């Protein structure tokens, strides 16, 4: 019990200066310290924003290159497929015409 009372008095004595009022000089010193600490942080944030803007531009170009790299081959493949289908239709049509002509020659 004596130990608890002793520690309570000791803690109250330690905490007593915390109850004192801050003067305007103390507040000015605190502001100065905070501003000095914030200056490098503000510089770093501005530098990071510049880097992010540059990175955004690079990503935009990369996206354009990806779209072009993927889009152009797909357009070429689609064009070839359409051309192949047209050629196949012509071959089928000519095959039918040949069969018809063969029938006319064999059976006049």
JODAQUI-V144583 format. One record per residue. N is the residue number from 0. RES is the residue in one letter. PSI is psi in whole degrees, -180 to 180 (999 if undefined). D_FIRST is the distance of its C-alpha to the first C-alpha in Angstrom with 2 decimals. Layout:
n | res | psi | d_first
N | RES | PSI | D_FIRST
N | RES | PSI | D_FIRST
This chain:
n | res | psi | d_first
0 | X | -41 | 0.00
1 | X | -35 | 3.77
2 | X | -42 | 5.30
3 | X | -43 | 5.16
4 | X | -42 | 6.28
5 | X | -45 | 8.55
6 | X | -37 | 9.95
7 | X | -45 | 10.60
8 | X | -42 | 12.46
9 | X | -45 | 14.18
10 | X | -39 | 15.38
11 | X | -40 | 16.63
12 | X | -38 | 18.45
13 | X | -39 | 20.00
14 | X | -13 | 21.08
15 | X | -42 | 22.54
16 | X | -23 | 25.93
17 | X | -20 | 26.35
18 | X | -8 | 26.78
19 | X | 149 | 29.75
20 | X | 145 | 33.20
21 | X | 138 | 35.62
22 | X | 169 | 38.86
23 | X | -31 | 42.23
24 | X | -41 | 42.53
25 | X | -43 | 39.32
26 | X | -39 | 40.72
27 | X | -41 | 44.05
28 | X | -41 | 42.48
29 | X | -43 | 40.65
30 | X | -43 | 43.96
31 | X | -43 | 45.79
32 | X | -43 | 43.42
33 | X | -43 | 43.63
34 | X | -40 | 47.43
35 | X | -35 | 47.77
36 | X | -30 | 45.79
37 | X | -24 | 47.89
38 | X | -51 | 51.26
39 | X | -32 | 51.42
40 | X | -43 | 50.10
41 | X | -40 | 52.86
42 | X | -44 | 55.42
43 | X | -40 | 54.31
44 | X | -43 | 54.42
45 | X | -41 | 57.93
46 | X | -43 | 59.05
47 | X | -38 | 57.70
48 | X | -41 | 59.49
49 | X | -43 | 62.71
50 | X | -42 | 62.29
51 | X | -40 | 61.66
52 | X | -43 | 64.79
53 | X | -42 | 66.81
54 | X | -39 | 65.44
55 | X | -42 | 66.36
56 | X | -43 | 69.92
57 | X | -39 | 70.15
58 | X | -39 | 68.92
59 | X | -46 | 71.53
60 | X | -39 | 74.27
61 | X | -40 | 73.05
62 | X | -40 | 73.19
63 | X | -45 | 76.74
64 | X | -39 | 77.78
65 | X | -44 | 76.35
66 | X | -43 | 78.19
67 | X | -44 | 81.39
68 | X | -31 | 81.00
69 | X | -38 | 80.47
70 | X | -45 | 82.75
71 | X | -48 | 85.92
72 | X | -35 | 86.27
73 | X | -37 | 85.69
74 | X | -43 | 88.41
75 | X | -44 | 90.76
76 | X | -43 | 90.06
77 | X | -42 | 90.67
78 | X | -43 | 93.91
79 | X | -41 | 95.10
80 | X | -42 | 94.28
81 | X | -42 | 96.28
82 | X | -41 | 99.14
83 | X | -41 | 99.03
84 | X | -41 | 99.18
85 | X | -42 | 102.16
86 | X | -43 | 103.89
87 | X | -41 | 103.25
88 | X | -42 | 104.71
89 | X | -41 | 107.78
90 | X | -44 | 108.19
91 | X | -42 | 107.97
92 | X | -44 | 110.46
93 | X | -36 | 112.85
94 | X | -45 | 112.48
95 | X | -41 | 113.46
96 | X | -41 | 116.35
97 | X | -43 | 117.53
98 | X | -42 | 117.37
99 | X | -44 | 119.37
100 | X | -38 | 121.95
101 | X | -43 | 122.20
102 | X | -38 | 122.94
103 | X | -35 | 125.65
104 | X | -43 | 127.21
105 | X | -42 | 127.12
106 | X | 83 | 128.24
107 | X | 999 | 130.56
